[in-house]
């Protein structure tokens, strides 16, 4: 399911127009992004948790040349599914 299909699904389920559904999806994405940028995590009980983890700097190898390269430290967004979501998928 892509973003447009999600918007259509929300529109059908809620009776909102597609424009309003698109605004709701965009607002959700924006809110989660801003929370993660500020170092917070977003917990949706029964659905899951969005959080940021820190990855340390490492060295890797270029597979083509075999030369070592330095991979810088970075923050990475992660999602952990909640129990209710995990149970419904299985």
Secondary structure, 3 states (H helix, E strand, C coil): CCHHHHHHHHHHHHCCCHHHHHHHHHHHHHHHHHHHHCCCCEEECCCEEEEEEEECCEEEECCCCCCEEEECCEEEEEEEECHHHHHHHC
